[in-house]
Amino acid sequence: MRPSGPLLAAFRFLFTPAILSTLYLYLFPVLQQCHFPVARRGKAACLLPGAERQAYQWEEKAPFRLLALADPQLEGDTSLPNPNASLLPSLQRFGKDSLVTITTGLLRNDVPRVLQASRKRLDLWGNDLYLAHVYRTVRWWTQPTHTIVLGDLLGSQWVGEDEFSKRSDRFWNKVFKGAEPVPRNITESSGRIEVLGADARWTKRVIAVAGNHDIGYAGDIDEQRIERFERTFGKVNWDLRFRLNASLYSSLPTQQSWLHQNVFDAAPPELRIVVLNSMNLDEPALKPELRQQSLDFLSDQLYARPRNSNAATVLLTHIPLHKQAGICVDAPFFSFFPQNQGGGIKEQNHLGREISSYILDGLLPDGKNAGTAIILNGHDHYGCDTYHHRKPSASEANSTKNGWQALHYVLSASERNNSTNTGLREITVQSMMGSFGGNAGLLSGWFDREVGEWKFEYGACIMGVQHVWWGVHVLDIIVILLAVVGVASFVMEERARVRPVPKC
């Protein structure tokens, strides 16, 4: 049997699976029909005089489309052997130990350690490409207006300056290649107003939220960690208001535009983006002054500023709000450093009850029209979708002290439809790490002019675990090698077959 036969047969067998799997990998948002939820018509508030239909029509594409990614956690040298250590330390014992001892050390310790280090380096390289593929492919297909990474951009707050710089460089130049941080003149200008959709540069910007693996928890946050994060990714606390463009409705007929103009004259619809460092809202904190900065920012955003009745708040943070065990995978949990290390918070799954209630009260106070609000965060890698609501008289059993209750969003339909309740949605976005499927959250926001308030809808797009990415590319390489070697073998065999036999 000629060698080219089995090679080309294997190529033909694997070619179709390779093509189909590659198409899925690079077109998965298309095949899954991933898209931002469309702007839906609200129930008509009224019909204009003489009108036989709703007062106006809606565009289907939402003006605010936020691509939400969470917890990439880029690892680095802390997961690799010491680069200054000897590659094969057992060989340094040559002449001091017996050949049997040296050989045993090589086989049992040195060689496995080298192989493990090589595997880890390959894993880090592939992980960066996997995350980049998720971001690039989902962004290409869904066309977001804004993008956010909800904390834990890097894998450890304990790394030194050099390693922090290396991981940050990988973040911007490999995983989110082509993206750029939000300029400092925006993040350092509190209360800045922009027209939603007017600046196309927002489609390339990535809003970065600080997570515990970026700056630490309250018990280990210090000025140095805050400073280096802000230097590379932007401020940990900042806000921005996007105002809806009134000129979008200038082409409407006179009797239809009348209601629109009344809305804009009363208070132009605004979408307020609040990026919050939630890592040191609870106490005890290593640096009380840094905690106070976050509390002051939160108080200013939720309580001190005048309210626009046609505004909505999108609160972007890392640690989820408090909720009782059983609603999400992560139950409430706190741990603390020992007193000789400051005694501050070492780890937490949720924010505390008190600060959670403070945030909810500020977003939706009693007796006031605060528009609508929604919260997006990360931290819980499995994700969670929660509805916080407050009844006029809530029981203490499943609520915070002032009556806030939490339910899984899909189970909260009756509470959401109850006009006597006050409530908002909190979405904990599932991690984009490979072991959690490369998840991408898709949040749409639009102003429903028929009911006079902002609306939000959320969807997700999941590529599949990192083994899918690895498997498809390994299969493609095998198919290409089979084709090249098989064709080369076939050509050589054909040349040998037609070679003339020399005469004796």
C-alpha positions in Angstrom: 0.0 0.0 0.0 1.3 3.4 -0.9 1.7 5.8 2.1 -0.3 8.5 0.4 -3.4 6.4 0.5 -4.1 6.3 4.3 -3.0 10.0 4.6 -5.4 11.2 1.9 -8.2 9.0 3.2 -7.8 10.5 6.7 -7.8 13.9 5.2 -11.1 13.3 3.3 -12.6 11.9 6.5 -11.6 14.8 8.7 -12.1 17.6 6.1 -15.9 18.1 6.6 -15.8 18.1 10.4 -12.9 20.6 10.3 -14.8 22.9 8.0 -18.0 22.8 10.0 -16.3 23.2 13.4 -14.3 26.1 12.0 -17.3 27.8 10.7 -19.0 27.4 14.0 -16.1 28.8 15.9 -15.8 31.9 13.8 -19.5 32.5 13.2 -20.9 31.3 16.5 -22.8 34.6 17.2 -24.4 34.3 13.8 -25.4 30.7 14.2 -26.7 31.2 17.7 -28.5 34.4 16.5 -26.9 36.4 19.2 -28.2 40.0 19.2 -29.0 42.9 21.5 -32.6 42.9 22.5 -34.6 45.2 20.3 -36.4 48.3 21.5 -40.0 47.3 22.1 -43.0 49.6 21.8 -44.6 50.5 25.1 -48.4 50.5 25.6 -49.7 53.7 24.1 -50.4 56.4 26.7 -52.9 58.1 24.6 -54.0 58.7 21.0 -53.6 62.1 19.6 -56.8 63.9 18.4 -58.0 62.4 15.2 -55.4 59.6 15.2 -56.4 56.0 14.6 -53.1 54.5 15.6 -50.4 54.9 18.2 -48.9 58.4 18.4 -45.5 57.4 17.0 -43.4 54.5 15.8 -40.2 53.1 17.4 -36.9 52.2 15.8 -36.1 48.6 16.5 -32.4 49.0 17.3 -31.8 50.3 20.8 -29.6 53.5 21.0 -27.6 52.1 24.0 -26.1 48.7 23.5 -23.6 47.6 26.1 -21.4 44.6 25.6 -20.7 43.4 29.1 -17.8 41.1 29.9 -16.7 39.9 33.3 -13.7 38.5 35.1 -11.1 37.6 32.4 -8.5 37.3 35.1 -5.3 37.3 33.1 -2.7 35.2 34.8 1.1 35.4 34.4 4.4 34.6 36.1 2.8 33.7 39.5 1.6 30.5 37.9 5.0 29.7 36.3 8.2 28.5 37.9 10.8 31.0 39.0 12.6 32.2 35.8 15.9 32.6 37.7 15.9 29.0 38.9 18.0 26.3 37.2 16.2 24.5 34.4 17.5 21.0 35.5 18.8 21.4 39.0 19.5 17.7 39.4 22.4 18.1 36.9 24.1 20.5 39.3 24.6 17.5 41.6 26.8 15.8 39.0 30.0 14.6 40.7 28.4 14.9 44.2 25.6 12.3 43.9 25.5 9.0 42.3 24.3 8.6 38.7 21.2 6.7 39.9 20.3 9.6 42.2 20.7 12.2 39.5 18.8 10.2 37.0 15.9 9.7 39.5 15.8 13.4 40.2 15.7 14.2 36.5 12.8 11.8 35.8 10.8 12.4 38.9 11.2 16.1 39.4 13.1 18.1 36.8 11.5 16.8 33.6 7.9 16.8 34.9 8.4 20.4 36.2 9.8 21.5 32.8 6.9 19.9 31.0 4.4 21.4 33.4 5.9 24.9 32.9 5.8 24.5 29.1 2.2 23.4 29.3 1.3 26.4 31.5 3.0 28.8 29.1 1.1 27.3 26.2 -2.1 27.5 28.2 -1.6 31.3 29.0 -0.9 31.9 25.3 -4.0 30.1 24.2 -6.1 31.7 26.9 -5.3 35.2 25.7 -6.2 34.2 22.1 -9.4 32.5 23.3 -10.6 35.6 25.2 -9.6 37.8 22.3 -11.6 35.6 20.0 -14.7 35.9 22.2 -14.5 39.7 22.4 -13.6 40.2 18.7 -16.3 37.9 17.3 -19.2 39.0 19.5 -18.3 42.7 18.9 -18.1 42.2 15.2 -21.5 40.6 14.9 -23.6 42.5 17.6 -22.2 46.0 17.0 -22.3 47.4 20.5 -22.2 51.1 21.2 -20.3 50.6 24.5 -18.2 47.9 26.1 -17.4 47.2 29.7 -15.3 44.7 31.6 -16.8 44.3 35.1 -13.7 43.8 37.2 -11.0 41.2 37.8 -9.2 42.2 34.6 -6.0 40.7 35.9 -5.5 37.6 38.0 -3.9 38.9 41.2 -3.6 42.1 43.1 -0.4 40.8 44.7 1.8 41.0 41.6 4.7 43.4 41.4 5.0 46.4 39.1 6.7 44.6 36.2 4.2 41.8 36.1 1.3 44.2 36.4 2.7 46.1 33.4 3.1 42.8 31.4 -0.5 41.7 32.1 -1.9 45.1 31.4 0.0 45.1 28.1 -1.6 41.7 27.2 -5.0 43.1 28.1 -4.8 46.1 25.8 -2.6 44.7 23.0 -3.7 41.1 22.8 -7.0 40.3 24.4 -8.7 43.6 23.6 -6.5 44.5 20.7 -7.8 47.6 18.9 -9.7 48.9 22.0 -8.6 51.8 24.1 -9.3 53.0 27.6 -11.8 55.8 28.3 -9.8 59.1 28.1 -8.8 60.7 31.4 -10.5 64.0 30.5 -13.8 62.1 30.6 -13.3 60.0 33.7 -12.0 63.0 35.7 -14.9 65.3 34.7 -17.7 64.5 37.1 -21.1 65.2 35.6 -19.9 65.4 32.0 -22.8 65.3 29.4 -22.5 63.8 26.0 -25.1 63.1 23.3 -25.8 59.4 23.0 -24.5 58.0 19.7 -22.8 61.3 18.7 -19.2 60.1 19.3 -18.3 57.0 17.3 -15.1 56.6 19.4 -17.2 55.0 22.1 -17.5 51.8 20.0 -13.7 51.3 20.5 -13.5 52.2 24.1 -13.5 49.7 26.9 -14.8 50.8 30.3 -12.8 49.1 33.0 -14.2 48.4 36.5 -11.9 47.6 39.4 -12.2 44.1 40.9 -10.6 42.4 43.9 -7.9 40.8 41.7 -7.0 44.2 40.4 -6.8 46.3 43.6 -7.7 43.9 46.4 -10.5 43.8 49.0 -11.0 46.5 51.7 -8.4 44.7 53.9 -5.5 45.1 51.4 -6.4 48.1 49.1 -3.8 50.8 49.3 -2.9 54.0 47.4 -0.3 52.2 45.3 -2.7 49.6 43.9 -5.3 52.3 43.2 -2.8 54.5 41.5 -1.4 51.8 39.1 -4.9 50.6 38.2 -6.0 54.2 37.4 -2.9 54.9 35.4 -3.5 51.9 33.1 -7.3 51.4 33.1 -8.9 54.6 34.3 -10.5 56.0 37.4 -12.1 53.6 39.9 -15.0 56.0 40.6 -16.5 58.2 37.8 -19.7 59.0 36.1 -21.0 60.2 32.7 -24.4 61.2 31.4 -25.6 60.4 27.9 -28.4 62.7 26.7 -30.8 61.5 24.1 -30.6 63.4 20.9 -33.9 65.5 20.5 -33.1 66.0 16.8 -34.0 62.4 16.1 -37.6 63.4 16.3 -37.5 66.6 14.2 -38.7 64.9 11.1 -41.9 63.6 12.7 -45.3 65.1 11.6 -46.4 68.1 13.7 -49.2 66.3 15.7 -46.8 63.4 16.4 -43.8 65.5 17.4 -45.9 67.5 19.9 -45.8 64.8 22.6 -42.1 64.1 22.0 -41.2 67.8 22.4 -43.2 68.0 25.7 -41.0 65.2 27.0 -37.8 67.0 26.0 -39.0 70.3 27.3 -39.8 68.9 30.7 -36.5 67.1 31.1 -34.3 65.7 28.3 -34.0 61.9 28.7 -30.6 61.0 30.0 -28.8 57.8 30.7 -26.4 58.1 33.6 -23.4 55.7 33.7 -21.9 55.3 37.2 -18.7 53.3 37.5 -18.3 52.4 41.2 -15.4 50.9 43.2 -17.3 48.5 45.4 -14.2 46.9 46.8 -14.0 49.0 49.9 -17.6 50.0 50.6 -17.7 47.6 53.6 -15.5 47.7 56.7 -13.1 47.2 58.3 -10.8 48.6 55.7 -7.0 48.8 55.7 -7.2 52.5 54.5 -10.3 54.2 55.9 -9.6 57.3 53.9 -9.8 55.4 50.6 -13.1 53.8 51.8 -14.4 57.2 52.6 -13.6 58.4 49.0 -15.8 55.6 47.6 -18.6 56.4 50.1 -18.5 60.1 49.3 -18.7 59.4 45.6 -21.6 57.0 46.1 -23.4 59.6 48.3 -22.9 62.3 45.7 -24.2 60.2 42.9 -27.3 58.8 44.6 -28.3 61.4 47.1 -26.8 64.8 46.6 -27.4 65.5 42.9 -30.8 66.8 41.6 -32.9 64.2 39.9 -34.1 64.2 36.3 -37.5 62.5 36.1 -36.6 61.3 32.6 -33.2 59.9 33.6 -32.1 56.3 34.3 -29.0 55.1 36.1 -26.8 52.2 35.0 -24.6 51.3 38.0 -21.5 49.3 37.0 -19.5 47.7 39.7 -17.8 44.4 40.7 -19.2 42.9 43.9 -22.9 42.0 43.8 -25.4 43.4 46.3 -26.5 41.4 49.3 -29.1 38.6 48.8 -30.0 35.6 50.8 -28.5 32.2 50.1 -30.1 30.2 47.4 -30.8 32.9 44.9 -27.3 32.8 43.3 -24.5 30.2 43.4 -22.5 32.4 45.8 -24.1 32.8 49.2 -23.2 35.7 51.5 -19.7 35.3 52.9 -17.1 37.4 54.6 -13.6 36.5 55.8 -11.0 38.8 57.5 -7.3 39.2 57.9 -5.9 38.5 61.3 -5.5 41.6 63.6 -1.7 41.6 63.2 -2.3 42.1 59.4 -4.8 44.9 59.9 -8.0 42.9 60.5 -9.7 44.2 57.3 -11.9 42.3 54.9 -9.9 39.5 53.2 -12.7 38.2 51.0 -16.4 38.7 50.4 -19.0 37.3 48.0 -21.6 40.1 48.4 -21.8 43.6 49.7 -23.1 43.8 53.2 -26.8 44.3 54.0 -26.4 47.9 55.1 -24.5 49.2 52.1 -26.7 47.3 49.7 -29.8 48.9 51.2 -28.1 52.3 51.0 -27.5 51.8 47.2 -31.0 50.6 46.5 -32.6 53.4 48.5 -30.5 55.9 46.6 -31.4 54.4 43.2 -35.1 54.1 43.9 -36.2 56.3 46.9 -39.7 56.1 48.3 -42.1 58.7 47.0 -39.9 60.0 44.2 -39.8 59.4 40.5 -36.2 58.3 40.0 -36.8 57.0 36.5 -35.4 53.5 36.2 -32.2 51.9 37.2 -30.3 48.8 36.6 -27.1 47.3 38.2 -24.4 45.2 36.4 -21.6 43.5 38.2 -19.3 40.5 38.1 -17.4 38.5 40.8 -19.8 35.5 40.9 -18.3 33.6 37.9 -21.6 31.6 37.4 -23.6 34.8 37.0 -27.0 35.6 38.5 -30.1 37.6 37.5 -31.9 39.2 40.5 -34.8 41.5 41.1 -34.7 43.6 44.2 -38.1 45.0 45.3 -39.7 46.7 48.2 -43.3 46.1 49.2 -45.2 48.7 51.2 -44.9 46.3 54.2 -42.2 43.7 53.7 -41.5 40.9 56.2 -38.2 40.9 57.9 -37.6 37.2 57.2 -36.3 37.5 53.7 -35.6 41.2 53.5 -33.0 43.8 54.5 -33.8 46.0 57.4 -35.7 48.6 55.4 -37.8 46.1 53.4 -35.8 45.2 50.3 -36.3 41.7 49.1 -34.4 39.8 46.4 -35.8 37.2 44.0 -34.4 35.4 41.0 -35.5 37.5 38.1 -37.4 34.8 36.2 -39.5 34.1 39.4 -40.3 37.7 40.1 -43.0 38.4 37.4 -45.8 39.1 39.9 -43.6 41.5 41.9 -42.5 43.3 38.7 -46.0 43.7 37.5 -47.3 45.0 40.9 -47.5 48.8 40.6 -47.3 49.2 44.4 -43.8 47.7 44.5 -40.6 49.6 43.9 -37.9 47.5 42.3 -34.9 47.2 40.0 -32.9 44.5 38.2 -29.4 43.4 39.1 -27.5 41.4 36.6 -24.3 39.6 37.7 -22.6 38.8 34.4 -21.2 35.3 34.0 -17.4 35.2 33.6 -15.9 35.2 30.1 -13.2 32.8 31.2 -12.9 29.6 29.2 -14.2 27.3 31.9 -17.4 29.3 32.0 -18.1 29.2 28.3 -16.7 32.6 27.1 -19.9 34.4 28.1 -20.7 37.9 26.8 -23.6 39.9 28.1 -25.8 42.1 25.8 -27.7 44.9 27.5 -30.0 47.2 25.5 -31.4 50.5 26.8 -33.9 52.8 25.2 -36.3 55.6 26.3 -39.9 54.5 25.9 -41.6 57.7 24.9 -45.1 56.3 25.2 -44.7 55.6 29.0 -42.0 58.3 29.6 -39.3 56.1 31.1 -36.2 54.1 30.1 -36.4 50.4 29.5 -33.7 47.7 29.7 -33.5 44.2 28.3 -30.6 41.7 28.6 -29.4 38.8 26.6 -26.2 36.7 26.5 -24.0 35.0 23.9 -21.9 32.0 24.9 -19.2 30.5 22.7 -18.3 27.3 24.6 -15.5 26.2 26.9 -11.9 26.8 25.9 -11.6 23.1 24.8 -13.8 24.0 21.9 -11.3 26.7 20.7 -8.3 24.4 21.2 -10.0 21.3 19.6 -11.0 23.2 16.5 -7.6 24.6 15.9 -5.8 21.3 16.6 -8.2 19.6 14.2 -7.5 22.2 11.5 -3.7 21.8 11.9 -4.0 18.0 11.6 -6.1 18.3 8.5 -3.7 20.8 6.9 -0.7 18.5 7.7 -2.5 15.5 6.3 -3.2 17.3 3.1 0.3 18.6 2.7 2.1 15.3 3.6 -0.5 13.2 1.7 -0.2 15.3 -1.5 3.6 15.4 -1.2 3.7 11.6 -0.8 1.4 11.1 -3.8 3.6 13.3 -6.0 6.8 11.5 -5.0 5.1 8.1 -5.6 3.9 9.2 -9.0 7.4 10.3 -10.0 8.9 7.0 -8.8 6.2 5.1 -10.8 6.9 6.7 -14.1 10.7 6.8 -13.8 12.2 4.9 -16.8 14.0 1.6 -16.0 17.7 1.8 -16.9 18.9 -0.6 -19.6 21.5 -3.3 -18.7 
